[in-house]
Amino acid sequence: MRKPVKMAIGIYLTVMLLGCSTYLILILIGSLQGNDMRGAVQDANSYKKVEHVSQIPSSSKSDLYLYNALCM
């Protein structure tokens, strides 16, 4: 590759590295201050109840197994 292309890729990767590092450092600082940082990492809905597989009706379980079989 030519030198300008290498330089552009290097600048892009440097900016991405700085951006990701800054984001992770801000999450670390927030968690060290005692804040709940789950929403910063993922789009979490803390009010949503997570259901266990045993609480799902049997008809939905068969659909779930069929979905897993098709996706795998």
PyMOL Python script that loads the backbone (N, CA, C, O; Angstrom):
from pymol import cmd

cmd.read_pdbstr("""\
ATOM      1  N   MET A   1       0.833  -1.183   0.000  1.00  0.00           N
ATOM      2  CA  MET A   1       0.000   0.000   0.000  1.00  0.00           C
ATOM      3  C   MET A   1       0.878   1.246   0.000  1.00  0.00           C
ATOM      4  O   MET A   1       2.032   1.224   0.427  1.00  0.00           O
ATOM      5  N   ARG A   2       0.301   2.310  -0.484  1.00  0.00           N
ATOM      6  CA  ARG A   2       1.045   3.558  -0.517  1.00  0.00           C
ATOM      7  C   ARG A   2       1.052   4.202   0.859  1.00  0.00           C
ATOM      8  O   ARG A   2       0.225   3.880   1.712  1.00  0.00           O
ATOM      9  N   LYS A   3       1.977   5.098   1.062  1.00  0.00           N
ATOM     10  CA  LYS A   3       2.166   5.737   2.360  1.00  0.00           C
ATOM     11  C   LYS A   3       0.929   6.522   2.824  1.00  0.00           C
ATOM     12  O   LYS A   3       0.585   6.427   4.002  1.00  0.00           O
ATOM     13  N   PRO A   4       0.235   7.297   1.958  1.00  0.00           N
ATOM     14  CA  PRO A   4      -0.957   8.014   2.432  1.00  0.00           C
ATOM     15  C   PRO A   4      -2.072   7.077   2.906  1.00  0.00           C
ATOM     16  O   PRO A   4      -2.797   7.391   3.850  1.00  0.00           O
ATOM     17  N   VAL A   5      -2.201   5.930   2.244  1.00  0.00           N
ATOM     18  CA  VAL A   5      -3.231   4.970   2.647  1.00  0.00           C
ATOM     19  C   VAL A   5      -2.885   4.388   4.010  1.00  0.00           C
ATOM     20  O   VAL A   5      -3.756   4.257   4.871  1.00  0.00           O
ATOM     21  N   LYS A   6      -1.622   4.039   4.210  1.00  0.00           N
ATOM     22  CA  LYS A   6      -1.191   3.511   5.504  1.00  0.00           C
ATOM     23  C   LYS A   6      -1.391   4.547   6.600  1.00  0.00           C
ATOM     24  O   LYS A   6      -1.799   4.210   7.712  1.00  0.00           O
ATOM     25  N   MET A   7      -1.105   5.807   6.288  1.00  0.00           N
ATOM     26  CA  MET A   7      -1.263   6.862   7.282  1.00  0.00           C
ATOM     27  C   MET A   7      -2.737   7.067   7.626  1.00  0.00           C
ATOM     28  O   MET A   7      -3.077   7.262   8.793  1.00  0.00           O
ATOM     29  N   ALA A   8      -3.606   7.026   6.631  1.00  0.00           N
ATOM     30  CA  ALA A   8      -5.042   7.191   6.871  1.00  0.00           C
ATOM     31  C   ALA A   8      -5.585   6.042   7.716  1.00  0.00           C
ATOM     32  O   ALA A   8      -6.380   6.262   8.630  1.00  0.00           O
ATOM     33  N   ILE A   9      -5.161   4.827   7.416  1.00  0.00           N
ATOM     34  CA  ILE A   9      -5.595   3.670   8.206  1.00  0.00           C
ATOM     35  C   ILE A   9      -5.063   3.778   9.628  1.00  0.00           C
ATOM     36  O   ILE A   9      -5.778   3.472  10.582  1.00  0.00           O
ATOM     37  N   GLY A  10      -3.823   4.206   9.779  1.00  0.00           N
ATOM     38  CA  GLY A  10      -3.245   4.377  11.112  1.00  0.00           C
ATOM     39  C   GLY A  10      -3.976   5.424  11.922  1.00  0.00           C
ATOM     40  O   GLY A  10      -4.216   5.228  13.113  1.00  0.00           O
ATOM     41  N   ILE A  11      -4.337   6.541  11.294  1.00  0.00           N
ATOM     42  CA  ILE A  11      -5.084   7.593  11.997  1.00  0.00           C
ATOM     43  C   ILE A  11      -6.463   7.081  12.394  1.00  0.00           C
ATOM     44  O   ILE A  11      -6.915   7.321  13.514  1.00  0.00           O
ATOM     45  N   TYR A  12      -7.129   6.382  11.490  1.00  0.00           N
ATOM     46  CA  TYR A  12      -8.451   5.832  11.784  1.00  0.00           C
ATOM     47  C   TYR A  12      -8.390   4.859  12.959  1.00  0.00           C
ATOM     48  O   TYR A  12      -9.206   4.941  13.877  1.00  0.00           O
ATOM     49  N   LEU A  13      -7.431   3.942  12.934  1.00  0.00           N
ATOM     50  CA  LEU A  13      -7.313   2.967  14.017  1.00  0.00           C
ATOM     51  C   LEU A  13      -6.954   3.641  15.331  1.00  0.00           C
ATOM     52  O   LEU A  13      -7.419   3.212  16.387  1.00  0.00           O
ATOM     53  N   THR A  14      -6.134   4.692  15.288  1.00  0.00           N
ATOM     54  CA  THR A  14      -5.781   5.425  16.499  1.00  0.00           C
ATOM     55  C   THR A  14      -7.004   6.112  17.094  1.00  0.00           C
ATOM     56  O   THR A  14      -7.209   6.080  18.307  1.00  0.00           O
ATOM     57  N   VAL A  15      -7.809   6.729  16.247  1.00  0.00           N
ATOM     58  CA  VAL A  15      -9.028   7.392  16.727  1.00  0.00           C
ATOM     59  C   VAL A  15      -9.987   6.368  17.330  1.00  0.00           C
ATOM     60  O   VAL A  15     -10.585   6.628  18.374  1.00  0.00           O
ATOM     61  N   MET A  16     -10.144   5.212  16.689  1.00  0.00           N
ATOM     62  CA  MET A  16     -11.021   4.170  17.221  1.00  0.00           C
ATOM     63  C   MET A  16     -10.508   3.652  18.565  1.00  0.00           C
ATOM     64  O   MET A  16     -11.292   3.443  19.491  1.00  0.00           O
ATOM     65  N   LEU A  17      -9.207   3.447  18.670  1.00  0.00           N
ATOM     66  CA  LEU A  17      -8.618   2.976  19.919  1.00  0.00           C
ATOM     67  C   LEU A  17      -8.824   3.990  21.032  1.00  0.00           C
ATOM     68  O   LEU A  17      -9.182   3.619  22.149  1.00  0.00           O
ATOM     69  N   LEU A  18      -8.603   5.259  20.741  1.00  0.00           N
ATOM     70  CA  LEU A  18      -8.802   6.298  21.756  1.00  0.00           C
ATOM     71  C   LEU A  18     -10.269   6.399  22.165  1.00  0.00           C
ATOM     72  O   LEU A  18     -10.577   6.563  23.345  1.00  0.00           O
ATOM     73  N   GLY A  19     -11.168   6.302  21.197  1.00  0.00           N
ATOM     74  CA  GLY A  19     -12.594   6.375  21.507  1.00  0.00           C
ATOM     75  C   GLY A  19     -13.052   5.219  22.376  1.00  0.00           C
ATOM     76  O   GLY A  19     -13.756   5.428  23.364  1.00  0.00           O
ATOM     77  N   CYS A  20     -12.665   4.011  22.024  1.00  0.00           N
ATOM     78  CA  CYS A  20     -13.059   2.831  22.808  1.00  0.00           C
ATOM     79  C   CYS A  20     -12.426   2.852  24.191  1.00  0.00           C
ATOM     80  O   CYS A  20     -13.076   2.512  25.179  1.00  0.00           O
ATOM     81  N   SER A  21     -11.168   3.248  24.263  1.00  0.00           N
ATOM     82  CA  SER A  21     -10.485   3.309  25.559  1.00  0.00           C
ATOM     83  C   SER A  21     -11.134   4.347  26.462  1.00  0.00           C
ATOM     84  O   SER A  21     -11.324   4.100  27.653  1.00  0.00           O
ATOM     85  N   THR A  22     -11.475   5.502  25.909  1.00  0.00           N
ATOM     86  CA  THR A  22     -12.136   6.546  26.697  1.00  0.00           C
ATOM     87  C   THR A  22     -13.479   6.057  27.210  1.00  0.00           C
ATOM     88  O   THR A  22     -13.821   6.286  28.370  1.00  0.00           O
ATOM     89  N   TYR A  23     -14.240   5.389  26.361  1.00  0.00           N
ATOM     90  CA  TYR A  23     -15.545   4.866  26.752  1.00  0.00           C
ATOM     91  C   TYR A  23     -15.407   3.865  27.896  1.00  0.00           C
ATOM     92  O   TYR A  23     -16.159   3.926  28.868  1.00  0.00           O
ATOM     93  N   LEU A  24     -14.452   2.946  27.785  1.00  0.00           N
ATOM     94  CA  LEU A  24     -14.249   1.952  28.836  1.00  0.00           C
ATOM     95  C   LEU A  24     -13.744   2.595  30.123  1.00  0.00           C
ATOM     96  O   LEU A  24     -14.123   2.167  31.213  1.00  0.00           O
ATOM     97  N   ILE A  25     -12.901   3.607  30.016  1.00  0.00           N
ATOM     98  CA  ILE A  25     -12.415   4.303  31.213  1.00  0.00           C
ATOM     99  C   ILE A  25     -13.563   5.030  31.903  1.00  0.00           C
ATOM    100  O   ILE A  25     -13.639   5.030  33.132  1.00  0.00           O
ATOM    101  N   LEU A  26     -14.456   5.647  31.138  1.00  0.00           N
ATOM    102  CA  LEU A  26     -15.609   6.319  31.745  1.00  0.00           C
ATOM    103  C   LEU A  26     -16.526   5.321  32.449  1.00  0.00           C
ATOM    104  O   LEU A  26     -17.064   5.620  33.515  1.00  0.00           O
ATOM    105  N   ILE A  27     -16.706   4.143  31.863  1.00  0.00           N
ATOM    106  CA  ILE A  27     -17.506   3.104  32.517  1.00  0.00           C
ATOM    107  C   ILE A  27     -16.823   2.658  33.803  1.00  0.00           C
ATOM    108  O   ILE A  27     -17.489   2.467  34.820  1.00  0.00           O
ATOM    109  N   LEU A  28     -15.509   2.489  33.771  1.00  0.00           N
ATOM    110  CA  LEU A  28     -14.763   2.086  34.963  1.00  0.00           C
ATOM    111  C   LEU A  28     -14.874   3.136  36.056  1.00  0.00           C
ATOM    112  O   LEU A  28     -15.103   2.794  37.216  1.00  0.00           O
ATOM    113  N   ILE A  29     -14.718   4.395  35.711  1.00  0.00           N
ATOM    114  CA  ILE A  29     -14.824   5.470  36.706  1.00  0.00           C
ATOM    115  C   ILE A  29     -16.224   5.503  37.302  1.00  0.00           C
ATOM    116  O   ILE A  29     -16.383   5.650  38.514  1.00  0.00           O
ATOM    117  N   GLY A  30     -17.234   5.366  36.458  1.00  0.00           N
ATOM    118  CA  GLY A  30     -18.607   5.361  36.957  1.00  0.00           C
ATOM    119  C   GLY A  30     -18.876   4.200  37.888  1.00  0.00           C
ATOM    120  O   GLY A  30     -19.561   4.367  38.897  1.00  0.00           O
ATOM    121  N   SER A  31     -18.353   3.027  37.575  1.00  0.00           N
ATOM    122  CA  SER A  31     -18.588   1.871  38.445  1.00  0.00           C
ATOM    123  C   SER A  31     -17.803   1.993  39.744  1.00  0.00           C
ATOM    124  O   SER A  31     -18.271   1.542  40.790  1.00  0.00           O
ATOM    125  N   LEU A  32     -16.617   2.596  39.696  1.00  0.00           N
ATOM    126  CA  LEU A  32     -15.855   2.805  40.930  1.00  0.00           C
ATOM    127  C   LEU A  32     -16.536   3.820  41.841  1.00  0.00           C
ATOM    128  O   LEU A  32     -16.342   3.782  43.056  1.00  0.00           O
ATOM    129  N   GLN A  33     -17.323   4.719  41.279  1.00  0.00           N
ATOM    130  CA  GLN A  33     -18.074   5.685  42.075  1.00  0.00           C
ATOM    131  C   GLN A  33     -19.346   5.076  42.643  1.00  0.00           C
ATOM    132  O   GLN A  33     -20.063   5.732  43.398  1.00  0.00           O
ATOM    133  N   GLY A  34     -19.628   3.847  42.293  1.00  0.00           N
ATOM    134  CA  GLY A  34     -20.792   3.154  42.838  1.00  0.00           C
ATOM    135  C   GLY A  34     -22.023   3.237  41.962  1.00  0.00           C
ATOM    136  O   GLY A  34     -23.107   2.849  42.397  1.00  0.00           O
ATOM    137  N   ASN A  35     -21.894   3.723  40.762  1.00  0.00           N
ATOM    138  CA  ASN A  35     -23.040   3.823  39.861  1.00  0.00           C
ATOM    139  C   ASN A  35     -23.286   2.485  39.166  1.00  0.00           C
ATOM    140  O   ASN A  35     -22.360   1.709  38.930  1.00  0.00           O
ATOM    141  N   ASP A  36     -24.552   2.237  38.845  1.00  0.00           N
ATOM    142  CA  ASP A  36     -24.907   1.035  38.090  1.00  0.00           C
ATOM    143  C   ASP A  36     -24.671   1.329  36.615  1.00  0.00           C
ATOM    144  O   ASP A  36     -25.413   2.103  36.011  1.00  0.00           O
ATOM    145  N   MET A  37     -23.652   0.722  36.035  1.00  0.00           N
ATOM    146  CA  MET A  37     -23.246   1.038  34.668  1.00  0.00           C
ATOM    147  C   MET A  37     -23.734   0.000  33.657  1.00  0.00           C
ATOM    148  O   MET A  37     -23.227  -0.051  32.537  1.00  0.00           O
ATOM    149  N   ARG A  38     -24.717  -0.832  34.039  1.00  0.00           N
ATOM    150  CA  ARG A  38     -25.215  -1.840  33.095  1.00  0.00           C
ATOM    151  C   ARG A  38     -25.801  -1.207  31.845  1.00  0.00           C
ATOM    152  O   ARG A  38     -25.625  -1.728  30.744  1.00  0.00           O
ATOM    153  N   GLY A  39     -26.491  -0.095  32.004  1.00  0.00           N
ATOM    154  CA  GLY A  39     -27.111   0.562  30.858  1.00  0.00           C
ATOM    155  C   GLY A  39     -26.104   1.181  29.910  1.00  0.00           C
ATOM    156  O   GLY A  39     -26.430   1.445  28.753  1.00  0.00           O
ATOM    157  N   ALA A  40     -24.880   1.420  30.380  1.00  0.00           N
ATOM    158  CA  ALA A  40     -23.853   2.012  29.520  1.00  0.00           C
ATOM    159  C   ALA A  40     -23.264   0.977  28.572  1.00  0.00           C
ATOM    160  O   ALA A  40     -22.775   1.318  27.495  1.00  0.00           O
ATOM    161  N   VAL A  41     -23.311  -0.277  28.974  1.00  0.00           N
ATOM    162  CA  VAL A  41     -22.703  -1.325  28.161  1.00  0.00           C
ATOM    163  C   VAL A  41     -23.721  -1.942  27.215  1.00  0.00           C
ATOM    164  O   VAL A  41     -23.419  -2.202  26.051  1.00  0.00           O
ATOM    165  N   GLN A  42     -24.903  -2.171  27.708  1.00  0.00           N
ATOM    166  CA  GLN A  42     -25.939  -2.769  26.882  1.00  0.00           C
ATOM    167  C   GLN A  42     -27.235  -2.016  27.100  1.00  0.00           C
ATOM    168  O   GLN A  42     -27.390  -1.305  28.092  1.00  0.00           O
ATOM    169  N   ASP A  43     -28.144  -2.170  26.195  1.00  0.00           N
ATOM    170  CA  ASP A  43     -29.435  -1.518  26.312  1.00  0.00           C
ATOM    171  C   ASP A  43     -30.303  -2.372  27.223  1.00  0.00           C
ATOM    172  O   ASP A  43     -31.202  -3.078  26.766  1.00  0.00           O
ATOM    173  N   ALA A  44     -30.020  -2.297  28.522  1.00  0.00           N
ATOM    174  CA  ALA A  44     -30.678  -3.168  29.488  1.00  0.00           C
ATOM    175  C   ALA A  44     -31.924  -2.498  30.042  1.00  0.00           C
ATOM    176  O   ALA A  44     -31.924  -1.304  30.342  1.00  0.00           O
ATOM    177  N   ASN A  45     -32.969  -3.270  30.170  1.00  0.00           N
ATOM    178  CA  ASN A  45     -34.185  -2.814  30.811  1.00  0.00           C
ATOM    179  C   ASN A  45     -34.228  -3.483  32.172  1.00  0.00           C
ATOM    180  O   ASN A  45     -34.568  -4.662  32.279  1.00  0.00           O
ATOM    181  N   SER A  46     -33.883  -2.734  33.214  1.00  0.00           N
ATOM    182  CA  SER A  46     -33.770  -3.329  34.542  1.00  0.00           C
ATOM    183  C   SER A  46     -35.129  -3.697  35.130  1.00  0.00           C
ATOM    184  O   SER A  46     -35.193  -4.425  36.121  1.00  0.00           O
ATOM    185  N   TYR A  47     -36.218  -3.204  34.533  1.00  0.00           N
ATOM    186  CA  TYR A  47     -37.543  -3.512  35.055  1.00  0.00           C
ATOM    187  C   TYR A  47     -38.119  -4.784  34.448  1.00  0.00           C
ATOM    188  O   TYR A  47     -39.130  -5.301  34.921  1.00  0.00           O
ATOM    189  N   LYS A  48     -37.485  -5.277  33.419  1.00  0.00           N
ATOM    190  CA  LYS A  48     -37.999  -6.458  32.736  1.00  0.00           C
ATOM    191  C   LYS A  48     -37.638  -7.710  33.526  1.00  0.00           C
ATOM    192  O   LYS A  48     -36.486  -7.901  33.916  1.00  0.00           O
ATOM    193  N   LYS A  49     -38.631  -8.556  33.757  1.00  0.00           N
ATOM    194  CA  LYS A  49     -38.397  -9.798  34.483  1.00  0.00           C
ATOM    195  C   LYS A  49     -37.919 -10.861  33.497  1.00  0.00           C
ATOM    196  O   LYS A  49     -38.551 -11.093  32.466  1.00  0.00           O
ATOM    197  N   VAL A  50     -36.819 -11.493  33.815  1.00  0.00           N
ATOM    198  CA  VAL A  50     -36.294 -12.558  32.975  1.00  0.00           C
ATOM    199  C   VAL A  50     -36.965 -13.860  33.389  1.00  0.00           C
ATOM    200  O   VAL A  50     -36.931 -14.237  34.560  1.00  0.00           O
ATOM    201  N   GLU A  51     -37.568 -14.536  32.440  1.00  0.00           N
ATOM    202  CA  GLU A  51     -38.281 -15.774  32.738  1.00  0.00           C
ATOM    203  C   GLU A  51     -37.345 -16.964  32.615  1.00  0.00           C
ATOM    204  O   GLU A  51     -36.495 -17.017  31.725  1.00  0.00           O
ATOM    205  N   HIS A  52     -37.513 -17.903  33.508  1.00  0.00           N
ATOM    206  CA  HIS A  52     -36.758 -19.148  33.458  1.00  0.00           C
ATOM    207  C   HIS A  52     -37.444 -20.072  32.462  1.00  0.00           C
ATOM    208  O   HIS A  52     -38.644 -19.941  32.220  1.00  0.00           O
ATOM    209  N   VAL A  53     -36.710 -20.986  31.895  1.00  0.00           N
ATOM    210  CA  VAL A  53     -37.269 -21.888  30.881  1.00  0.00           C
ATOM    211  C   VAL A  53     -38.425 -22.702  31.445  1.00  0.00           C
ATOM    212  O   VAL A  53     -39.361 -23.028  30.715  1.00  0.00           O
ATOM    213  N   SER A  54     -38.377 -23.038  32.735  1.00  0.00           N
ATOM    214  CA  SER A  54     -39.450 -23.841  33.324  1.00  0.00           C
ATOM    215  C   SER A  54     -40.750 -23.051  33.442  1.00  0.00           C
ATOM    216  O   SER A  54     -41.809 -23.652  33.625  1.00  0.00           O
ATOM    217  N   GLN A  55     -40.701 -21.718  33.343  1.00  0.00           N
ATOM    218  CA  GLN A  55     -41.907 -20.902  33.440  1.00  0.00           C
ATOM    219  C   GLN A  55     -42.581 -20.694  32.083  1.00  0.00           C
ATOM    220  O   GLN A  55     -43.671 -20.125  32.018  1.00  0.00           O
ATOM    221  N   ILE A  56     -41.952 -21.144  31.014  1.00  0.00           N
ATOM    222  CA  ILE A  56     -42.504 -20.979  29.675  1.00  0.00           C
ATOM    223  C   ILE A  56     -43.471 -22.133  29.405  1.00  0.00           C
ATOM    224  O   ILE A  56     -43.141 -23.283  29.694  1.00  0.00           O
ATOM    225  N   PRO A  57     -44.653 -21.853  28.859  1.00  0.00           N
ATOM    226  CA  PRO A  57     -45.593 -22.937  28.547  1.00  0.00           C
ATOM    227  C   PRO A  57     -44.975 -23.949  27.580  1.00  0.00           C
ATOM    228  O   PRO A  57     -44.069 -23.626  26.812  1.00  0.00           O
ATOM    229  N   SER A  58     -45.489 -25.182  27.640  1.00  0.00           N
ATOM    230  CA  SER A  58     -44.893 -26.258  26.840  1.00  0.00           C
ATOM    231  C   SER A  58     -45.020 -25.998  25.342  1.00  0.00           C
ATOM    232  O   SER A  58     -44.136 -26.390  24.580  1.00  0.00           O
ATOM    233  N   SER A  59     -46.095 -25.348  24.902  1.00  0.00           N
ATOM    234  CA  SER A  59     -46.226 -25.062  23.468  1.00  0.00           C
ATOM    235  C   SER A  59     -45.146 -24.088  23.013  1.00  0.00           C
ATOM    236  O   SER A  59     -44.622 -24.211  21.906  1.00  0.00           O
ATOM    237  N   SER A  60     -44.815 -23.132  23.853  1.00  0.00           N
ATOM    238  CA  SER A  60     -43.754 -22.184  23.503  1.00  0.00           C
ATOM    239  C   SER A  60     -42.395 -22.858  23.546  1.00  0.00           C
ATOM    240  O   SER A  60     -41.495 -22.496  22.787  1.00  0.00           O
ATOM    241  N   LYS A  61     -42.238 -23.844  24.439  1.00  0.00           N
ATOM    242  CA  LYS A  61     -40.962 -24.560  24.521  1.00  0.00           C
ATOM    243  C   LYS A  61     -40.673 -25.300  23.222  1.00  0.00           C
ATOM    244  O   LYS A  61     -39.537 -25.304  22.750  1.00  0.00           O
ATOM    245  N   SER A  62     -41.701 -25.928  22.639  1.00  0.00           N
ATOM    246  CA  SER A  62     -41.468 -26.656  21.395  1.00  0.00           C
ATOM    247  C   SER A  62     -41.086 -25.688  20.278  1.00  0.00           C
ATOM    248  O   SER A  62     -40.250 -26.010  19.434  1.00  0.00           O
ATOM    249  N   ASP A  63     -41.697 -24.503  20.272  1.00  0.00           N
ATOM    250  CA  ASP A  63     -41.318 -23.489  19.285  1.00  0.00           C
ATOM    251  C   ASP A  63     -39.888 -23.038  19.508  1.00  0.00           C
ATOM    252  O   ASP A  63     -39.151 -22.796  18.552  1.00  0.00           O
ATOM    253  N   LEU A  64     -39.490 -22.925  20.777  1.00  0.00           N
ATOM    254  CA  LEU A  64     -38.131 -22.505  21.112  1.00  0.00           C
ATOM    255  C   LEU A  64     -37.122 -23.549  20.644  1.00  0.00           C
ATOM    256  O   LEU A  64     -36.087 -23.197  20.077  1.00  0.00           O
ATOM    257  N   TYR A  65     -37.409 -24.823  20.874  1.00  0.00           N
ATOM    258  CA  TYR A  65     -36.505 -25.879  20.431  1.00  0.00           C
ATOM    259  C   TYR A  65     -36.427 -25.929  18.904  1.00  0.00           C
ATOM    260  O   TYR A  65     -35.354 -26.151  18.343  1.00  0.00           O
ATOM    261  N   LEU A  66     -37.560 -25.723  18.235  1.00  0.00           N
ATOM    262  CA  LEU A  66     -37.573 -25.705  16.779  1.00  0.00           C
ATOM    263  C   LEU A  66     -36.733 -24.542  16.262  1.00  0.00           C
ATOM    264  O   LEU A  66     -35.978 -24.696  15.302  1.00  0.00           O
ATOM    265  N   TYR A  67     -36.864 -23.378  16.897  1.00  0.00           N
ATOM    266  CA  TYR A  67     -36.070 -22.208  16.504  1.00  0.00           C
ATOM    267  C   TYR A  67     -34.581 -22.480  16.687  1.00  0.00           C
ATOM    268  O   TYR A  67     -33.778 -22.157  15.812  1.00  0.00           O
ATOM    269  N   ASN A  68     -34.209 -23.071  17.820  1.00  0.00           N
ATOM    270  CA  ASN A  68     -32.802 -23.383  18.064  1.00  0.00           C
ATOM    271  C   ASN A  68     -32.276 -24.390  17.050  1.00  0.00           C
ATOM    272  O   ASN A  68     -31.134 -24.285  16.605  1.00  0.00           O
ATOM    273  N   ALA A  69     -33.104 -25.368  16.682  1.00  0.00           N
ATOM    274  CA  ALA A  69     -32.674 -26.374  15.713  1.00  0.00           C
ATOM    275  C   ALA A  69     -32.461 -25.753  14.334  1.00  0.00           C
ATOM    276  O   ALA A  69     -31.542 -26.140  13.613  1.00  0.00           O
ATOM    277  N   LEU A  70     -33.301 -24.798  13.968  1.00  0.00           N
ATOM    278  CA  LEU A  70     -33.157 -24.159  12.665  1.00  0.00           C
ATOM    279  C   LEU A  70     -31.968 -23.207  12.624  1.00  0.00           C
ATOM    280  O   LEU A  70     -31.325 -23.058  11.585  1.00  0.00           O
ATOM    281  N   CYS A  71     -31.677 -22.569  13.741  1.00  0.00           N
ATOM    282  CA  CYS A  71     -30.592 -21.584  13.768  1.00  0.00           C
ATOM    283  C   CYS A  71     -29.227 -22.228  13.917  1.00  0.00           C
ATOM    284  O   CYS A  71     -28.225 -21.630  13.524  1.00  0.00           O
ATOM    285  N   MET A  72     -29.160 -23.400  14.459  1.00  0.00           N
ATOM    286  CA  MET A  72     -27.853 -24.026  14.711  1.00  0.00           C
ATOM    287  C   MET A  72     -27.363 -24.770  13.518  1.00  0.00           C
ATOM    288  O   MET A  72     -26.281 -25.356  13.557  1.00  0.00           O
TER     289      MET A  72
END
""", "prot")
cmd.dss("prot")
cmd.show_as("cartoon", "prot")
cmd.util.cbc("prot")
cmd.orient("prot")
